Amino acid sequence: MRRSAKFYLIAMFFVVFDLEAVFLFSWAIAARELGWAGFWEALIFTVVLLAALVYLGRIGALIWWNAKSAMPA
């Protein structure tokens, strides 16, 4: 079956943000041992990924529907 490149782009977004959830979950388990250094590392990691998400939204990479078709409900 043939799929468009948009399908694989969305799949990559899912993998990236799924890995973010795994990283933050493991950080939450070890938060006391990591201390403030671990907190700042997790915060910087989250800010970088949120900046990437904002960028992708601005360039239109997160629009799943075609401009010619009606918007989904």
All heavy atoms as TSV, in Angstrom:
chain	resi	resn	atom	element	x	y	z
A	1	MET	N	N	0.843	-1.162	0.000
A	1	MET	CA	C	0.000	0.000	0.000
A	1	MET	C	C	0.903	1.245	0.000
A	1	MET	O	O	1.884	1.310	0.719
A	1	MET	CB	C	-0.897	-0.006	1.249
A	1	MET	CG	C	-1.775	1.199	1.290
A	1	MET	SD	S	-2.716	1.482	2.809
A	1	MET	CE	C	-3.442	-0.038	3.170
A	2	ARG	N	N	0.540	2.199	-0.778
A	2	ARG	CA	C	1.298	3.446	-0.862
A	2	ARG	C	C	0.783	4.457	0.150
A	2	ARG	O	O	-0.409	4.624	0.320
A	2	ARG	CB	C	1.116	4.044	-2.247
A	2	ARG	CG	C	2.331	3.992	-3.056
A	2	ARG	CD	C	2.095	4.619	-4.368
A	2	ARG	NE	N	3.268	5.429	-4.619
A	2	ARG	CZ	C	3.494	6.072	-5.698
A	2	ARG	NH1	N	2.603	6.053	-6.649
A	2	ARG	NH2	N	4.581	6.747	-5.842
A	3	ARG	N	N	1.710	5.125	0.808
A	3	ARG	CA	C	1.350	6.173	1.775
A	3	ARG	C	C	2.104	7.440	1.412
A	3	ARG	O	O	3.197	7.395	0.859
A	3	ARG	CB	C	1.733	5.756	3.176
A	3	ARG	CG	C	1.081	4.470	3.613
A	3	ARG	CD	C	0.634	4.592	5.026
A	3	ARG	NE	N	0.145	3.310	5.498
A	3	ARG	CZ	C	-1.131	3.074	5.716
A	3	ARG	NH1	N	-2.012	3.995	5.529
A	3	ARG	NH2	N	-1.508	1.898	6.141
A	4	SER	N	N	1.518	8.562	1.778
A	4	SER	CA	C	2.185	9.827	1.491
A	4	SER	C	C	3.290	10.084	2.518
A	4	SER	O	O	3.336	9.464	3.584
A	4	SER	CB	C	1.171	10.972	1.528
A	4	SER	OG	O	0.747	11.203	2.846
A	5	ALA	N	N	4.166	11.001	2.193
A	5	ALA	CA	C	5.252	11.350	3.104
A	5	ALA	C	C	4.701	11.967	4.384
A	5	ALA	O	O	5.329	11.876	5.444
A	5	ALA	CB	C	6.212	12.309	2.421
A	6	LYS	N	N	3.540	12.590	4.322
A	6	LYS	CA	C	2.918	13.199	5.494
A	6	LYS	C	C	2.636	12.145	6.572
A	6	LYS	O	O	2.781	12.412	7.755
A	6	LYS	CB	C	1.612	13.871	5.070
A	6	LYS	CG	C	1.104	14.866	6.022
A	6	LYS	CD	C	1.925	16.107	5.900
A	6	LYS	CE	C	1.072	17.299	6.157
A	6	LYS	NZ	N	1.875	18.470	6.305
A	7	PHE	N	N	2.238	10.958	6.159
A	7	PHE	CA	C	1.988	9.863	7.098
A	7	PHE	C	C	3.247	9.549	7.903
A	7	PHE	O	O	3.198	9.402	9.123
A	7	PHE	CB	C	1.522	8.626	6.330
A	7	PHE	CG	C	1.393	7.403	7.181
A	7	PHE	CD1	C	0.276	7.220	7.978
A	7	PHE	CD2	C	2.388	6.439	7.188
A	7	PHE	CE1	C	0.154	6.086	8.771
A	7	PHE	CE2	C	2.276	5.317	7.981
A	7	PHE	CZ	C	1.155	5.139	8.770
A	8	TYR	N	N	4.395	9.459	7.236
A	8	TYR	CA	C	5.640	9.126	7.919
A	8	TYR	C	C	6.131	10.284	8.778
A	8	TYR	O	O	6.753	10.070	9.808
A	8	TYR	CB	C	6.695	8.702	6.901
A	8	TYR	CG	C	6.288	7.430	6.202
A	8	TYR	CD1	C	5.817	7.450	4.894
A	8	TYR	CD2	C	6.330	6.214	6.863
A	8	TYR	CE1	C	5.417	6.275	4.269
A	8	TYR	CE2	C	5.940	5.040	6.255
A	8	TYR	CZ	C	5.480	5.078	4.953
A	8	TYR	OH	O	5.082	3.931	4.353
A	9	LEU	N	N	5.849	11.507	8.371
A	9	LEU	CA	C	6.215	12.673	9.171
A	9	LEU	C	C	5.456	12.664	10.497
A	9	LEU	O	O	6.041	12.872	11.562
A	9	LEU	CB	C	5.915	13.949	8.391
A	9	LEU	CG	C	6.364	15.246	9.010
A	9	LEU	CD1	C	7.881	15.283	9.118
A	9	LEU	CD2	C	5.868	16.412	8.175
A	10	ILE	N	N	4.187	12.377	10.456
A	10	ILE	CA	C	3.382	12.294	11.672
A	10	ILE	C	C	3.863	11.131	12.539
A	10	ILE	O	O	3.936	11.242	13.763
A	10	ILE	CB	C	1.881	12.143	11.332
A	10	ILE	CG1	C	1.383	13.359	10.556
A	10	ILE	CG2	C	1.056	11.927	12.581
A	10	ILE	CD1	C	1.535	14.675	11.277
A	11	ALA	N	N	4.244	10.031	11.928
A	11	ALA	CA	C	4.769	8.890	12.691
A	11	ALA	C	C	6.061	9.265	13.405
A	11	ALA	O	O	6.272	8.884	14.559
A	11	ALA	CB	C	4.995	7.702	11.761
A	12	MET	N	N	6.924	10.035	12.752
A	12	MET	CA	C	8.164	10.470	13.400
A	12	MET	C	C	7.882	11.417	14.559
A	12	MET	O	O	8.541	11.354	15.594
A	12	MET	CB	C	9.086	11.131	12.379
A	12	MET	CG	C	9.747	10.139	11.460
A	12	MET	SD	S	11.033	10.829	10.421
A	12	MET	CE	C	10.190	12.091	9.531
A	13	PHE	N	N	6.893	12.307	14.401
A	13	PHE	CA	C	6.510	13.196	15.506
A	13	PHE	C	C	6.054	12.376	16.697
A	13	PHE	O	O	6.398	12.666	17.841
A	13	PHE	CB	C	5.385	14.146	15.101
A	13	PHE	CG	C	5.768	15.158	14.073
A	13	PHE	CD1	C	4.805	15.712	13.260
A	13	PHE	CD2	C	7.074	15.564	13.916
A	13	PHE	CE1	C	5.144	16.653	12.320
A	13	PHE	CE2	C	7.422	16.504	12.970
A	13	PHE	CZ	C	6.450	17.045	12.166
A	14	PHE	N	N	5.256	11.346	16.437
A	14	PHE	CA	C	4.768	10.493	17.517
A	14	PHE	C	C	5.927	9.836	18.254
A	14	PHE	O	O	5.954	9.815	19.490
A	14	PHE	CB	C	3.823	9.425	16.960
A	14	PHE	CG	C	3.386	8.439	17.992
A	14	PHE	CD1	C	2.419	8.773	18.919
A	14	PHE	CD2	C	3.963	7.176	18.052
A	14	PHE	CE1	C	2.027	7.862	19.892
A	14	PHE	CE2	C	3.576	6.266	19.015
A	14	PHE	CZ	C	2.607	6.615	19.929
A	15	VAL	N	N	6.899	9.310	17.513
A	15	VAL	CA	C	8.042	8.642	18.138
A	15	VAL	C	C	8.843	9.626	18.985
A	15	VAL	O	O	9.225	9.323	20.125
A	15	VAL	CB	C	8.932	7.973	17.066
A	15	VAL	CG1	C	10.253	7.509	17.651
A	15	VAL	CG2	C	8.196	6.811	16.434
A	16	VAL	N	N	9.094	10.825	18.472
A	16	VAL	CA	C	9.873	11.818	19.217
A	16	VAL	C	C	9.178	12.190	20.519
A	16	VAL	O	O	9.797	12.214	21.586
A	16	VAL	CB	C	10.127	13.064	18.345
A	16	VAL	CG1	C	10.634	14.221	19.186
A	16	VAL	CG2	C	11.117	12.742	17.247
A	17	PHE	N	N	7.894	12.472	20.467
A	17	PHE	CA	C	7.205	12.894	21.677
A	17	PHE	C	C	6.908	11.723	22.612
A	17	PHE	O	O	6.769	11.909	23.818
A	17	PHE	CB	C	5.957	13.701	21.334
A	17	PHE	CG	C	6.322	15.046	20.797
A	17	PHE	CD1	C	6.256	15.320	19.452
A	17	PHE	CD2	C	6.795	16.039	21.644
A	17	PHE	CE1	C	6.620	16.558	18.961
A	17	PHE	CE2	C	7.167	17.274	21.165
A	17	PHE	CZ	C	7.083	17.538	19.814
A	18	ASP	N	N	6.848	10.513	22.074
A	18	ASP	CA	C	6.731	9.339	22.922
A	18	ASP	C	C	8.035	9.131	23.697
A	18	ASP	O	O	8.014	8.826	24.894
A	18	ASP	CB	C	6.417	8.117	22.072
A	18	ASP	CG	C	5.970	6.943	22.896
A	18	ASP	OD1	O	5.247	7.156	23.886
A	18	ASP	OD2	O	6.342	5.804	22.548
A	19	LEU	N	N	9.164	9.330	23.048
A	19	LEU	CA	C	10.457	9.233	23.738
A	19	LEU	C	C	10.603	10.332	24.788
A	19	LEU	O	O	11.231	10.116	25.829
A	19	LEU	CB	C	11.603	9.301	22.739
A	19	LEU	CG	C	11.774	8.067	21.870
A	19	LEU	CD1	C	12.865	8.289	20.837
A	19	LEU	CD2	C	12.064	6.851	22.714
A	20	GLU	N	N	10.029	11.495	24.528
A	20	GLU	CA	C	10.056	12.550	25.532
A	20	GLU	C	C	9.312	12.106	26.789
A	20	GLU	O	O	9.785	12.324	27.912
A	20	GLU	CB	C	9.417	13.832	24.997
A	20	GLU	CG	C	9.349	14.919	26.041
A	20	GLU	CD	C	8.458	16.077	25.639
A	20	GLU	OE1	O	7.681	15.960	24.688
A	20	GLU	OE2	O	8.556	17.113	26.325
A	21	ALA	N	N	8.171	11.477	26.601
A	21	ALA	CA	C	7.401	11.007	27.752
A	21	ALA	C	C	8.181	9.960	28.543
A	21	ALA	O	O	8.180	9.985	29.778
A	21	ALA	CB	C	6.062	10.436	27.282
A	22	VAL	N	N	8.865	9.070	27.863
A	22	VAL	CA	C	9.664	8.048	28.549
A	22	VAL	C	C	10.803	8.696	29.324
A	22	VAL	O	O	11.075	8.349	30.477
A	22	VAL	CB	C	10.204	7.008	27.535
A	22	VAL	CG1	C	11.247	6.112	28.161
A	22	VAL	CG2	C	9.062	6.204	26.965
A	23	PHE	N	N	11.476	9.661	28.725
A	23	PHE	CA	C	12.574	10.354	29.391
A	23	PHE	C	C	12.077	11.086	30.633
A	23	PHE	O	O	12.690	11.003	31.709
A	23	PHE	CB	C	13.223	11.345	28.424
A	23	PHE	CG	C	14.304	12.164	29.061
A	23	PHE	CD1	C	15.540	11.625	29.325
A	23	PHE	CD2	C	14.068	13.482	29.404
A	23	PHE	CE1	C	16.540	12.381	29.921
A	23	PHE	CE2	C	15.047	14.255	29.994
A	23	PHE	CZ	C	16.288	13.697	30.257
A	24	LEU	N	N	10.963	11.806	30.515
A	24	LEU	CA	C	10.459	12.560	31.661
A	24	LEU	C	C	9.917	11.643	32.754
A	24	LEU	O	O	10.006	11.960	33.936
A	24	LEU	CB	C	9.402	13.566	31.212
A	24	LEU	CG	C	9.967	14.727	30.391
A	24	LEU	CD1	C	8.844	15.628	29.908
A	24	LEU	CD2	C	10.991	15.515	31.171
A	25	PHE	N	N	9.365	10.491	32.369
A	25	PHE	CA	C	8.903	9.534	33.373
A	25	PHE	C	C	10.079	8.974	34.159
A	25	PHE	O	O	10.032	8.888	35.389
A	25	PHE	CB	C	8.125	8.400	32.702
A	25	PHE	CG	C	7.602	7.388	33.670
A	25	PHE	CD1	C	6.536	7.692	34.497
A	25	PHE	CD2	C	8.185	6.138	33.762
A	25	PHE	CE1	C	6.055	6.760	35.408
A	25	PHE	CE2	C	7.716	5.201	34.664
A	25	PHE	CZ	C	6.644	5.517	35.486
A	26	SER	N	N	11.158	8.628	33.450
A	26	SER	CA	C	12.332	8.115	34.160
A	26	SER	C	C	12.974	9.204	35.013
A	26	SER	O	O	13.503	8.928	36.086
A	26	SER	CB	C	13.335	7.528	33.177
A	26	SER	OG	O	13.791	8.523	32.293
A	27	TRP	N	N	12.915	10.438	34.554
A	27	TRP	CA	C	13.424	11.551	35.366
A	27	TRP	C	C	12.583	11.699	36.637
A	27	TRP	O	O	13.120	11.925	37.719
A	27	TRP	CB	C	13.407	12.861	34.584
A	27	TRP	CG	C	13.735	14.020	35.449
A	27	TRP	CD1	C	14.974	14.444	35.797
A	27	TRP	CD2	C	12.810	14.878	36.127
A	27	TRP	NE1	N	14.880	15.522	36.638
A	27	TRP	CE2	C	13.550	15.810	36.858
A	27	TRP	CE3	C	11.414	14.958	36.175
A	27	TRP	CZ2	C	12.961	16.794	37.624
A	27	TRP	CZ3	C	10.831	15.943	36.933
A	27	TRP	CH2	C	11.612	16.839	37.652
A	28	ALA	N	N	11.277	11.585	36.509
A	28	ALA	CA	C	10.400	11.744	37.667
A	28	ALA	C	C	10.666	10.669	38.720
A	28	ALA	O	O	10.572	10.927	39.922
A	28	ALA	CB	C	8.939	11.702	37.226
A	29	ILE	N	N	11.014	9.470	38.281
A	29	ILE	CA	C	11.311	8.396	39.236
A	29	ILE	C	C	12.596	8.688	40.000
A	29	ILE	O	O	12.689	8.448	41.199
A	29	ILE	CB	C	11.391	7.042	38.503
A	29	ILE	CG1	C	10.002	6.646	38.023
A	29	ILE	CG2	C	11.984	5.972	39.391
A	29	ILE	CD1	C	9.972	5.413	37.169
A	30	ALA	N	N	13.605	9.250	39.311
A	30	ALA	CA	C	14.911	9.478	39.928
A	30	ALA	C	C	15.137	10.942	40.295
A	30	ALA	O	O	16.280	11.375	40.443
A	30	ALA	CB	C	15.997	9.015	38.971
A	31	ALA	N	N	14.080	11.712	40.460
A	31	ALA	CA	C	14.217	13.157	40.670
A	31	ALA	C	C	15.004	13.496	41.936
A	31	ALA	O	O	15.810	14.426	41.931
A	31	ALA	CB	C	12.843	13.809	40.711
A	32	ARG	N	N	14.794	12.769	42.992
A	32	ARG	CA	C	15.502	13.093	44.244
A	32	ARG	C	C	17.005	12.849	44.137
A	32	ARG	O	O	17.797	13.632	44.652
A	32	ARG	CB	C	14.925	12.299	45.399
A	32	ARG	CG	C	13.561	12.804	45.748
A	32	ARG	CD	C	13.087	12.260	47.047
A	32	ARG	NE	N	11.771	12.819	47.321
A	32	ARG	CZ	C	11.000	12.432	48.284
A	32	ARG	NH1	N	11.407	11.478	49.102
A	32	ARG	NH2	N	9.832	12.971	48.459
A	33	GLU	N	N	17.401	11.777	43.449
A	33	GLU	CA	C	18.836	11.513	43.296
A	33	GLU	C	C	19.500	12.488	42.339
A	33	GLU	O	O	20.677	12.800	42.477
A	33	GLU	CB	C	19.080	10.082	42.796
A	33	GLU	CG	C	18.744	9.010	43.798
A	33	GLU	CD	C	17.360	8.438	43.556
A	33	GLU	OE1	O	16.816	8.620	42.451
A	33	GLU	OE2	O	16.813	7.808	44.485
A	34	LEU	N	N	18.765	12.968	41.346
A	34	LEU	CA	C	19.341	13.857	40.340
A	34	LEU	C	C	19.491	15.294	40.842
A	34	LEU	O	O	20.362	16.013	40.371
A	34	LEU	CB	C	18.485	13.837	39.074
A	34	LEU	CG	C	18.434	12.507	38.338
A	34	LEU	CD1	C	17.460	12.581	37.182
A	34	LEU	CD2	C	19.794	12.108	37.861
A	35	GLY	N	N	18.630	15.688	41.748
A	35	GLY	CA	C	18.715	17.032	42.316
A	35	GLY	C	C	18.372	18.117	41.307
A	35	GLY	O	O	17.678	17.897	40.323
A	36	TRP	N	N	18.900	19.307	41.583
A	36	TRP	CA	C	18.585	20.470	40.749
A	36	TRP	C	C	19.198	20.353	39.360
A	36	TRP	O	O	18.630	20.864	38.380
A	36	TRP	CB	C	19.032	21.758	41.421
A	36	TRP	CG	C	18.098	22.150	42.510
A	36	TRP	CD1	C	18.304	22.023	43.849
A	36	TRP	CD2	C	16.790	22.698	42.354
A	36	TRP	NE1	N	17.219	22.466	44.537
A	36	TRP	CE2	C	16.261	22.887	43.643
A	36	TRP	CE3	C	16.010	23.042	41.268
A	36	TRP	CZ2	C	15.003	23.413	43.869
A	36	TRP	CZ3	C	14.746	23.568	41.487
A	36	TRP	CH2	C	14.254	23.741	42.773
A	37	ALA	N	N	20.347	19.717	39.254
A	37	ALA	CA	C	20.969	19.561	37.934
A	37	ALA	C	C	20.059	18.743	37.010
A	37	ALA	O	O	19.891	19.079	35.836
A	37	ALA	CB	C	22.330	18.890	38.068
A	38	GLY	N	N	19.483	17.695	37.542
A	38	GLY	CA	C	18.546	16.888	36.766
A	38	GLY	C	C	17.289	17.646	36.408
A	38	GLY	O	O	16.741	17.486	35.315
A	39	PHE	N	N	16.819	18.488	37.333
A	39	PHE	CA	C	15.638	19.302	37.053
A	39	PHE	C	C	15.897	20.245	35.892
A	39	PHE	O	O	15.083	20.361	34.976
A	39	PHE	CB	C	15.247	20.102	38.296
A	39	PHE	CG	C	14.185	21.133	38.025
A	39	PHE	CD1	C	12.870	20.752	37.855
A	39	PHE	CD2	C	14.514	22.479	37.929
A	39	PHE	CE1	C	11.892	21.686	37.597
A	39	PHE	CE2	C	13.544	23.423	37.665
A	39	PHE	CZ	C	12.226	23.027	37.502
A	40	TRP	N	N	17.048	20.934	35.907
A	40	TRP	CA	C	17.349	21.882	34.835
A	40	TRP	C	C	17.562	21.169	33.505
A	40	TRP	O	O	17.178	21.681	32.450
A	40	TRP	CB	C	18.550	22.741	35.202
A	40	TRP	CG	C	18.229	23.678	36.329
A	40	TRP	CD1	C	18.761	23.643	37.575
A	40	TRP	CD2	C	17.275	24.737	36.322
A	40	TRP	NE1	N	18.193	24.631	38.343
A	40	TRP	CE2	C	17.282	25.316	37.604
A	40	TRP	CE3	C	16.405	25.256	35.362
A	40	TRP	CZ2	C	16.452	26.382	37.937
A	40	TRP	CZ3	C	15.595	26.320	35.705
A	40	TRP	CH2	C	15.615	26.874	36.974
A	41	GLU	N	N	18.148	19.989	33.567
A	41	GLU	CA	C	18.327	19.215	32.341
A	41	GLU	C	C	16.978	18.830	31.739
A	41	GLU	O	O	16.770	18.961	30.525
A	41	GLU	CB	C	19.143	17.971	32.644
A	41	GLU	CG	C	19.418	17.118	31.439
A	41	GLU	CD	C	20.214	15.877	31.776
A	41	GLU	OE1	O	20.828	15.824	32.849
A	41	GLU	OE2	O	20.200	14.957	30.939
A	42	ALA	N	N	16.059	18.362	32.567
A	42	ALA	CA	C	14.729	17.992	32.081
A	42	ALA	C	C	13.977	19.212	31.570
A	42	ALA	O	O	13.261	19.140	30.563
A	42	ALA	CB	C	13.943	17.303	33.185
A	43	LEU	N	N	14.146	20.348	32.238
A	43	LEU	CA	C	13.472	21.571	31.805
A	43	LEU	C	C	14.001	22.032	30.448
A	43	LEU	O	O	13.220	22.386	29.557
A	43	LEU	CB	C	13.650	22.667	32.853
A	43	LEU	CG	C	12.905	23.963	32.573
A	43	LEU	CD1	C	11.407	23.739	32.623
A	43	LEU	CD2	C	13.315	25.027	33.570
A	44	ILE	N	N	15.309	22.010	30.270
A	44	ILE	CA	C	15.893	22.409	28.985
A	44	ILE	C	C	15.446	21.460	27.881
A	44	ILE	O	O	15.099	21.890	26.769
A	44	ILE	CB	C	17.434	22.468	29.089
A	44	ILE	CG1	C	17.837	23.641	29.979
A	44	ILE	CG2	C	18.078	22.565	27.721
A	44	ILE	CD1	C	19.308	23.649	30.357
A	45	PHE	N	N	15.419	20.174	28.176
A	45	PHE	CA	C	14.954	19.175	27.212
A	45	PHE	C	C	13.517	19.460	26.784
A	45	PHE	O	O	13.191	19.454	25.596
A	45	PHE	CB	C	15.080	17.783	27.838
A	45	PHE	CG	C	14.601	16.666	26.976
A	45	PHE	CD1	C	15.336	16.255	25.880
A	45	PHE	CD2	C	13.415	16.007	27.264
A	45	PHE	CE1	C	14.909	15.209	25.089
A	45	PHE	CE2	C	12.981	14.967	26.489
A	45	PHE	CZ	C	13.725	14.570	25.395
A	46	THR	N	N	12.661	19.758	27.744
A	46	THR	CA	C	11.262	20.034	27.442
A	46	THR	C	C	11.108	21.330	26.657
A	46	THR	O	O	10.318	21.395	25.708
A	46	THR	CB	C	10.442	20.098	28.749
A	46	THR	OG1	O	10.629	18.871	29.453
A	46	THR	CG2	C	8.985	20.305	28.474
A	47	VAL	N	N	11.856	22.351	27.015
A	47	VAL	CA	C	11.767	23.631	26.304
A	47	VAL	C	C	12.214	23.481	24.854
A	47	VAL	O	O	11.580	24.033	23.943
A	47	VAL	CB	C	12.585	24.714	27.038
A	47	VAL	CG1	C	12.772	25.943	26.181
A	47	VAL	CG2	C	11.916	25.072	28.341
A	48	VAL	N	N	13.269	22.715	24.617
A	48	VAL	CA	C	13.743	22.505	23.246
A	48	VAL	C	C	12.678	21.769	22.429
A	48	VAL	O	O	12.380	22.148	21.281
A	48	VAL	CB	C	15.082	21.734	23.238
A	48	VAL	CG1	C	15.431	21.233	21.851
A	48	VAL	CG2	C	16.190	22.619	23.778
A	49	LEU	N	N	12.066	20.749	22.997
A	49	LEU	CA	C	11.028	20.022	22.263
A	49	LEU	C	C	9.776	20.871	22.051
A	49	LEU	O	O	9.140	20.783	20.993
A	49	LEU	CB	C	10.688	18.718	22.979
A	49	LEU	CG	C	11.716	17.622	22.766
A	49	LEU	CD1	C	11.333	16.380	23.538
A	49	LEU	CD2	C	11.874	17.281	21.305
A	50	LEU	N	N	9.415	21.702	23.013
A	50	LEU	CA	C	8.270	22.598	22.818
A	50	LEU	C	C	8.573	23.647	21.759
A	50	LEU	O	O	7.686	24.003	20.967
A	50	LEU	CB	C	7.871	23.257	24.142
A	50	LEU	CG	C	7.145	22.349	25.119
A	50	LEU	CD1	C	6.887	23.081	26.433
A	50	LEU	CD2	C	5.837	21.865	24.524
A	51	ALA	N	N	9.794	24.148	21.723
A	51	ALA	CA	C	10.178	25.096	20.670
A	51	ALA	C	C	10.091	24.434	19.297
A	51	ALA	O	O	9.636	25.059	18.329
A	51	ALA	CB	C	11.583	25.628	20.933
A	52	ALA	N	N	10.507	23.185	19.216
A	52	ALA	CA	C	10.402	22.452	17.957
A	52	ALA	C	C	8.942	22.258	17.564
A	52	ALA	O	O	8.580	22.383	16.387
A	52	ALA	CB	C	11.100	21.106	18.068
A	53	LEU	N	N	8.084	21.980	18.525
A	53	LEU	CA	C	6.661	21.816	18.246
A	53	LEU	C	C	6.043	23.117	17.754
A	53	LEU	O	O	5.258	23.122	16.801
A	53	LEU	CB	C	5.938	21.313	19.500
A	53	LEU	CG	C	4.461	20.993	19.358
A	53	LEU	CD1	C	4.263	19.873	18.346
A	53	LEU	CD2	C	3.876	20.612	20.693
A	54	VAL	N	N	6.402	24.234	18.359
A	54	VAL	CA	C	5.907	25.535	17.909
A	54	VAL	C	C	6.390	25.816	16.485
A	54	VAL	O	O	5.623	26.285	15.635
A	54	VAL	CB	C	6.343	26.647	18.884
A	54	VAL	CG1	C	6.093	28.020	18.305
A	54	VAL	CG2	C	5.621	26.492	20.211
A	55	TYR	N	N	7.662	25.538	16.226
A	55	TYR	CA	C	8.209	25.742	14.886
A	55	TYR	C	C	7.457	24.908	13.852
A	55	TYR	O	O	7.087	25.402	12.782
A	55	TYR	CB	C	9.694	25.402	14.874
A	55	TYR	CG	C	10.291	25.380	13.493
A	55	TYR	CD1	C	10.538	26.561	12.810
A	55	TYR	CD2	C	10.595	24.169	12.876
A	55	TYR	CE1	C	11.075	26.540	11.538
A	55	TYR	CE2	C	11.134	24.139	11.612
A	55	TYR	CZ	C	11.371	25.327	10.947
A	55	TYR	OH	O	11.894	25.293	9.680
A	56	LEU	N	N	7.231	23.637	14.156
A	56	LEU	CA	C	6.509	22.768	13.228
A	56	LEU	C	C	5.087	23.250	13.004
A	56	LEU	O	O	4.556	23.144	11.895
A	56	LEU	CB	C	6.506	21.331	13.755
A	56	LEU	CG	C	7.861	20.636	13.738
A	56	LEU	CD1	C	7.775	19.313	14.486
A	56	LEU	CD2	C	8.345	20.435	12.326
A	57	GLY	N	N	4.467	23.778	14.049
A	57	GLY	CA	C	3.133	24.339	13.886
A	57	GLY	C	C	3.128	25.573	13.010
A	57	GLY	O	O	2.227	25.772	12.192
A	58	ARG	N	N	4.140	26.411	13.138
A	58	ARG	CA	C	4.211	27.644	12.341
A	58	ARG	C	C	4.462	27.372	10.865
A	58	ARG	O	O	3.970	28.098	10.015
A	58	ARG	CB	C	5.275	28.571	12.880
A	58	ARG	CG	C	4.860	29.242	14.137
A	58	ARG	CD	C	5.897	30.249	14.547
A	58	ARG	NE	N	5.298	31.094	15.543
A	58	ARG	CZ	C	5.342	32.410	15.519
A	58	ARG	NH1	N	6.006	33.025	14.584
A	58	ARG	NH2	N	4.744	33.105	16.447
A	59	ILE	N	N	5.257	26.366	10.544
A	59	ILE	CA	C	5.524	26.091	9.132
A	59	ILE	C	C	4.441	25.223	8.497
A	59	ILE	O	O	4.476	24.963	7.297
A	59	ILE	CB	C	6.915	25.444	8.923
A	59	ILE	CG1	C	6.986	24.059	9.534
A	59	ILE	CG2	C	8.012	26.345	9.416
A	59	ILE	CD1	C	8.230	23.282	9.141
A	60	GLY	N	N	3.473	24.778	9.296
A	60	GLY	CA	C	2.353	24.015	8.757
A	60	GLY	C	C	2.588	22.522	8.671
A	60	GLY	O	O	1.843	21.820	7.987
A	61	ALA	N	N	3.602	22.016	9.333
A	61	ALA	CA	C	3.897	20.585	9.263
A	61	ALA	C	C	2.894	19.746	10.045
A	61	ALA	O	O	2.840	18.535	9.853
A	61	ALA	CB	C	5.299	20.318	9.796
A	62	LEU	N	N	2.108	20.358	10.906
A	62	LEU	CA	C	1.160	19.606	11.725
A	62	LEU	C	C	-0.262	19.637	11.165
A	62	LEU	O	O	-1.174	19.138	11.795
A	62	LEU	CB	C	1.165	20.151	13.156
A	62	LEU	CG	C	2.517	20.072	13.865
A	62	LEU	CD1	C	2.418	20.706	15.238
A	62	LEU	CD2	C	3.000	18.656	13.962
A	63	ILE	N	N	-0.432	20.209	9.989
A	63	ILE	CA	C	-1.755	20.232	9.353
A	63	ILE	C	C	-1.947	18.903	8.645
A	63	ILE	O	O	-1.198	18.561	7.729
A	63	ILE	CB	C	-1.868	21.412	8.368
A	63	ILE	CG1	C	-1.711	22.726	9.121
A	63	ILE	CG2	C	-3.195	21.349	7.633
A	63	ILE	CD1	C	-1.677	23.942	8.232
A	64	TRP	N	N	-2.923	18.135	9.081
A	64	TRP	CA	C	-3.105	16.784	8.578
A	64	TRP	C	C	-4.050	16.705	7.388
A	64	TRP	O	O	-4.094	15.710	6.712
A	64	TRP	CB	C	-3.660	15.883	9.668
A	64	TRP	CG	C	-2.751	15.710	10.817
A	64	TRP	CD1	C	-1.481	16.204	10.957
A	64	TRP	CD2	C	-3.014	14.998	12.008
A	64	TRP	NE1	N	-0.949	15.840	12.159
A	64	TRP	CE2	C	-1.880	15.097	12.828
A	64	TRP	CE3	C	-4.095	14.282	12.471
A	64	TRP	CZ2	C	-1.802	14.500	14.080
A	64	TRP	CZ3	C	-4.014	13.695	13.708
A	64	TRP	CH2	C	-2.881	13.801	14.499
A	65	TRP	N	N	-4.829	17.710	7.160
A	65	TRP	CA	C	-5.794	17.645	6.092
A	65	TRP	C	C	-5.297	18.473	4.901
A	65	TRP	O	O	-4.449	19.337	5.024
A	65	TRP	CB	C	-7.172	18.116	6.540
A	65	TRP	CG	C	-7.152	19.518	7.071
A	65	TRP	CD1	C	-7.329	20.653	6.359
A	65	TRP	CD2	C	-6.930	19.926	8.414
A	65	TRP	NE1	N	-7.219	21.739	7.191
A	65	TRP	CE2	C	-6.980	21.327	8.448
A	65	TRP	CE3	C	-6.698	19.229	9.604
A	65	TRP	CZ2	C	-6.794	22.046	9.623
A	65	TRP	CZ3	C	-6.515	19.960	10.758
A	65	TRP	CH2	C	-6.579	21.343	10.752
A	66	ASN	N	N	-5.889	18.193	3.774
A	66	ASN	CA	C	-5.544	18.889	2.551
A	66	ASN	C	C	-6.227	20.249	2.535
A	66	ASN	O	O	-7.356	20.392	3.008
A	66	ASN	CB	C	-6.019	18.036	1.358
A	66	ASN	CG	C	-5.265	18.352	0.111
A	66	ASN	OD1	O	-4.442	19.268	0.088
A	66	ASN	ND2	N	-5.538	17.580	-0.920
A	67	ALA	N	N	-5.600	21.253	1.986
A	67	ALA	CA	C	-6.183	22.602	1.961
A	67	ALA	C	C	-7.442	22.641	1.107
A	67	ALA	O	O	-8.318	23.456	1.350
A	67	ALA	CB	C	-5.153	23.601	1.429
A	68	LYS	N	N	-7.557	21.756	0.128
A	68	LYS	CA	C	-8.722	21.739	-0.747
A	68	LYS	C	C	-9.926	21.065	-0.112
A	68	LYS	O	O	-11.062	21.344	-0.461
A	68	LYS	CB	C	-8.375	21.027	-2.051
A	68	LYS	CG	C	-7.329	21.766	-2.853
A	68	LYS	CD	C	-6.980	20.991	-4.088
A	68	LYS	CE	C	-5.864	21.709	-4.830
A	68	LYS	NZ	N	-5.423	20.947	-5.992
A	69	SER	N	N	-9.688	20.166	0.819
A	69	SER	CA	C	-10.789	19.453	1.467
A	69	SER	C	C	-11.313	20.248	2.659
A	69	SER	O	O	-10.667	21.159	3.146
A	69	SER	CB	C	-10.347	18.062	1.915
A	69	SER	OG	O	-9.394	18.188	2.924
A	70	ALA	N	N	-12.468	19.873	3.120
A	70	ALA	CA	C	-13.062	20.547	4.284
A	70	ALA	C	C	-12.299	20.186	5.540
A	70	ALA	O	O	-11.703	19.115	5.644
A	70	ALA	CB	C	-14.530	20.133	4.413
A	71	MET	N	N	-12.320	21.069	6.514
A	71	MET	CA	C	-11.643	20.809	7.795
A	71	MET	C	C	-12.391	19.699	8.529
A	71	MET	O	O	-13.620	19.641	8.485
A	71	MET	CB	C	-11.618	22.062	8.655
A	71	MET	CG	C	-10.663	23.097	8.148
A	71	MET	SD	S	-10.594	24.567	9.174
A	71	MET	CE	C	-10.155	23.881	10.745
A	72	PRO	N	N	-11.669	18.814	9.205
A	72	PRO	CA	C	-12.333	17.740	9.951
A	72	PRO	C	C	-13.095	18.281	11.152
A	72	PRO	O	O	-12.745	19.318	11.696
A	72	PRO	CB	C	-11.199	16.832	10.387
A	72	PRO	CG	C	-9.981	17.660	10.320
A	72	PRO	CD	C	-10.228	18.739	9.301
A	73	ALA	N	N	-14.114	17.568	11.526
A	73	ALA	CA	C	-14.948	18.000	12.660
A	73	ALA	C	C	-14.306	17.730	13.968
A	73	ALA	O	O	-13.449	16.983	14.170
A	73	ALA	CB	C	-16.304	17.297	12.597
